């Protein structure tokens, strides 16, 4: 959690948003590869 705060302070919300998007995309891709829907984890 402290890493996210540091990133926000250093680079602003745009980078944090990009990181969150990439994390979400990776999670969706992982779930699709397992044959399940990411909606189940929401």
Secondary structure, 3 states (H helix, E strand, C coil): CHHHHHHHHHHCHHHHHHHHHHHHHHHHHHHHHCCCCHHHHC
